[in-house]
Amino acid sequence: MSEVLRVAAGDLSVDELIDALNEGRRILVDVEVAGGDHEVVLRYDGETYHCDTPTNLHRHSDESGMRGCIRRMGYAAGDD
């Protein structure tokens, strides 16, 4: 099993997050939503990218879709 990477939203760039996913790492992103702290799990199973939030599971069939999700949700630092 690969090592889990824990980060706060905005700590890493989109490229860094995608690279870690493509290496097989599971990423736990700590986010603040509506005044509460939550954990989002990002993972890639070799076929599908997954973004598991406390209320929803987003699936993306390609890297481009996952990059867009990471940007839209504010999990990455700045613009790449």
FIKOLZA-1660 file (N, C-alpha, C; in steps of 0.1 Angstrom, whole numbers, plus 5000, padded with zeros to 4 digits):
% residues 80
   i   px   py   pz ch aa at
   1 5009 4988 5000  A  M  N
   1 5000 5000 5000  A  M CA
   1 5009 5012 5000  A  M  C
   2 5005 5022 4992  A  S  N
   2 5013 5034 4991  A  S CA
   2 5011 5043 5003  A  S  C
   3 5020 5052 5005  A  E  N
   3 5020 5062 5016  A  E CA
   3 5009 5072 5014  A  E  C
   4 5002 5075 5025  A  V  N
   4 4991 5086 5025  A  V CA
   4 4998 5099 5026  A  V  C
   5 4994 5109 5018  A  L  N
   5 4999 5122 5019  A  L CA
   5 4988 5131 5025  A  L  C
   6 4990 5138 5036  A  R  N
   6 4981 5147 5042  A  R CA
   6 4985 5161 5040  A  R  C
   7 4976 5170 5034  A  V  N
   7 4979 5184 5032  A  V CA
   7 4967 5192 5035  A  V  C
   8 4970 5205 5037  A  A  N
   8 4959 5215 5038  A  A CA
   8 4956 5220 5024  A  A  C
   9 4943 5224 5022  A  A  N
   9 4940 5230 5009  A  A CA
   9 4949 5241 5006  A  A  C
  10 4954 5242 4994  A  G  N
  10 4963 5253 4990  A  G CA
  10 4978 5250 4993  A  G  C
  11 4982 5239 4999  A  D  N
  11 4996 5236 5002  A  D CA
  11 5004 5233 4990  A  D  C
  12 4997 5225 4981  A  L  N
  12 5004 5221 4969  A  L CA
  12 4997 5226 4956  A  L  C
  13 5005 5226 4945  A  S  N
  13 4999 5230 4932  A  S CA
  13 4991 5218 4926  A  S  C
  14 4984 5221 4916  A  V  N
  14 4976 5211 4909  A  V CA
  14 4986 5200 4904  A  V  C
  15 4997 5204 4898  A  D  N
  15 5007 5195 4893  A  D CA
  15 5012 5186 4904  A  D  C
  16 5015 5191 4915  A  E  N
  16 5020 5183 4926  A  E CA
  16 5010 5173 4931  A  E  C
  17 4997 5177 4932  A  L  N
  17 4987 5168 4936  A  L CA
  17 4985 5157 4926  A  L  C
  18 4984 5160 4913  A  I  N
  18 4983 5150 4902  A  I CA
  18 4994 5141 4902  A  I  C
  19 5007 5146 4903  A  D  N
  19 5018 5137 4903  A  D CA
  19 5017 5127 4915  A  D  C
  20 5013 5131 4926  A  A  N
  20 5012 5122 4938  A  A CA
  20 5001 5112 4935  A  A  C
  21 4990 5116 4929  A  L  N
  21 4980 5106 4926  A  L CA
  21 4984 5096 4916  A  L  C
  22 4992 5101 4905  A  N  N
  22 4996 5092 4895  A  N CA
  22 5007 5082 4900  A  N  C
  23 5014 5086 4911  A  E  N
  23 5023 5077 4918  A  E CA
  23 5016 5067 4926  A  E  C
  24 5003 5068 4927  A  G  N
  24 4996 5058 4935  A  G CA
  24 4993 5062 4949  A  G  C
  25 4996 5075 4953  A  R  N
  25 4994 5079 4966  A  R CA
  25 4979 5084 4968  A  R  C
  26 4974 5081 4980  A  R  N
  26 4961 5086 4984  A  R CA
  26 4964 5099 4991  A  R  C
  27 4956 5110 4988  A  I  N
  27 4958 5123 4994  A  I CA
  27 4946 5127 5003  A  I  C
  28 4949 5131 5015  A  L  N
  28 4939 5136 5024  A  L CA
  28 4941 5151 5024  A  L  C
  29 4931 5158 5020  A  V  N
  29 4931 5173 5020  A  V CA
  29 4922 5178 5031  A  V  C
  30 4928 5186 5040  A  D  N
  30 4920 5192 5051  A  D CA
  30 4915 5205 5045  A  D  C
  31 4901 5207 5046  A  V  N
  31 4895 5219 5041  A  V CA
  31 4885 5224 5051  A  V  C
  32 4883 5237 5050  A  E  N
  32 4873 5244 5059  A  E CA
  32 4861 5247 5050  A  E  C
  33 4849 5242 5054  A  V  N
  33 4837 5245 5047  A  V CA
  33 4826 5249 5057  A  V  C
  34 4820 5260 5055  A  A  N
  34 4809 5265 5064  A  A CA
  34 4813 5265 5078  A  A  C
  35 4826 5269 5081  A  G  N
  35 4831 5271 5094  A  G CA
  35 4835 5258 5101  A  G  C
  36 4835 5247 5094  A  G  N
  36 4839 5234 5100  A  G CA
  36 4851 5228 5092  A  G  C
  37 4858 5220 5099  A  D  N
  37 4870 5213 5092  A  D CA
  37 4865 5200 5087  A  D  C
  38 4869 5197 5075  A  H  N
  38 4865 5184 5068  A  H CA
  38 4877 5178 5061  A  H  C
  39 4876 5166 5058  A  E  N
  39 4887 5159 5051  A  E CA
  39 4881 5154 5038  A  E  C
  40 4889 5156 5027  A  V  N
  40 4886 5152 5014  A  V CA
  40 4896 5142 5010  A  V  C
  41 4892 5131 5004  A  V  N
  41 4902 5120 4999  A  V CA
  41 4903 5121 4984  A  V  C
  42 4915 5123 4979  A  L  N
  42 4917 5122 4965  A  L CA
  42 4925 5109 4962  A  L  C
  43 4921 5102 4952  A  R  N
  43 4928 5090 4949  A  R CA
  43 4926 5086 4934  A  R  C
  44 4935 5078 4929  A  Y  N
  44 4935 5073 4915  A  Y CA
  44 4937 5058 4915  A  Y  C
  45 4928 5051 4909  A  D  N
  45 4929 5036 4910  A  D CA
  45 4935 5030 4897  A  D  C
  46 4942 5039 4889  A  G  N
  46 4948 5034 4877  A  G CA
  46 4939 5036 4865  A  G  C
  47 4926 5038 4867  A  E  N
  47 4916 5040 4857  A  E CA
  47 4907 5052 4859  A  E  C
  48 4904 5055 4871  A  T  N
  48 4894 5066 4874  A  T CA
  48 4900 5074 4886  A  T  C
  49 4899 5087 4885  A  Y  N
  49 4903 5096 4896  A  Y CA
  49 4890 5098 4905  A  Y  C
  50 4893 5098 4918  A  H  N
  50 4882 5099 4927  A  H CA
  50 4884 5111 4937  A  H  C
  51 4874 5118 4940  A  C  N
  51 4874 5129 4949  A  C CA
  51 4862 5127 4959  A  C  C
  52 4866 5122 4970  A  D  N
  52 4856 5118 4980  A  D CA
  52 4854 5128 4991  A  D  C
  53 4843 5136 4990  A  T  N
  53 4841 5146 5000  A  T CA
  53 4831 5140 5011  A  T  C
  54 4829 5147 5022  A  P  N
  54 4820 5142 5032  A  P CA
  54 4805 5140 5027  A  P  C
  55 4802 5147 5016  A  T  N
  55 4788 5146 5011  A  T CA
  55 4787 5140 4997  A  T  C
  56 4798 5138 4990  A  N  N
  56 4797 5134 4976  A  N CA
  56 4809 5127 4971  A  N  C
  57 4808 5119 4962  A  L  N
  57 4819 5112 4955  A  L CA
  57 4820 5117 4941  A  L  C
  58 4830 5124 4937  A  H  N
  58 4832 5128 4923  A  H CA
  58 4841 5118 4916  A  H  C
  59 4838 5114 4904  A  R  N
  59 4846 5105 4896  A  R CA
  59 4850 5112 4883  A  R  C
  60 4862 5110 4879  A  H  N
  60 4867 5116 4867  A  H CA
  60 4875 5106 4859  A  H  C
  61 4871 5104 4846  A  S  N
  61 4877 5094 4838  A  S CA
  61 4891 5098 4832  A  S  C
  62 4895 5110 4834  A  D  N
  62 4908 5114 4829  A  D CA
  62 4914 5125 4837  A  D  C
  63 4927 5127 4835  A  E  N
  63 4935 5136 4844  A  E CA
  63 4929 5151 4842  A  E  C
  64 4925 5154 4830  A  S  N
  64 4920 5168 4828  A  S CA
  64 4908 5171 4837  A  S  C
  65 4899 5161 4838  A  G  N
  65 4887 5163 4846  A  G CA
  65 4891 5164 4861  A  G  C
  66 4901 5157 4865  A  M  N
  66 4905 5158 4879  A  M CA
  66 4912 5171 4882  A  M  C
  67 4920 5175 4872  A  R  N
  67 4926 5188 4874  A  R CA
  67 4916 5199 4875  A  R  C
  68 4905 5199 4867  A  G  N
  68 4895 5209 4868  A  G CA
  68 4888 5208 4881  A  G  C
  69 4885 5196 4887  A  C  N
  69 4878 5195 4900  A  C CA
  69 4887 5201 4911  A  C  C
  70 4900 5198 4911  A  I  N
  70 4909 5203 4921  A  I CA
  70 4909 5218 4921  A  I  C
  71 4909 5224 4909  A  R  N
  71 4909 5238 4908  A  R CA
  71 4896 5244 4913  A  R  C
  72 4885 5239 4908  A  R  N
  72 4872 5244 4911  A  R CA
  72 4869 5243 4926  A  R  C
  73 4874 5232 4933  A  M  N
  73 4871 5230 4947  A  M CA
  73 4881 5238 4956  A  M  C
  74 4892 5243 4950  A  G  N
  74 4901 5251 4958  A  G CA
  74 4911 5243 4966  A  G  C
  75 4914 5231 4961  A  Y  N
  75 4923 5222 4969  A  Y CA
  75 4938 5225 4966  A  Y  C
  76 4941 5232 4955  A  A  N
  76 4954 5235 4951  A  A CA
  76 4958 5249 4954  A  A  C
  77 4971 5251 4954  A  A  N
  77 4977 5265 4955  A  A CA
  77 4976 5272 4942  A  A  C
  78 4972 5285 4942  A  G  N
  78 4973 5293 4930  A  G CA
  78 4969 5287 4917  A  G  C
  79 4973 5294 4906  A  D  N
  79 4970 5289 4893  A  D CA
  79 4983 5283 4887  A  D  C
  80 4981 5272 4879  A  D  N
  80 4992 5265 4872  A  D CA
  80 4992 5270 4858  A  D  C
% end
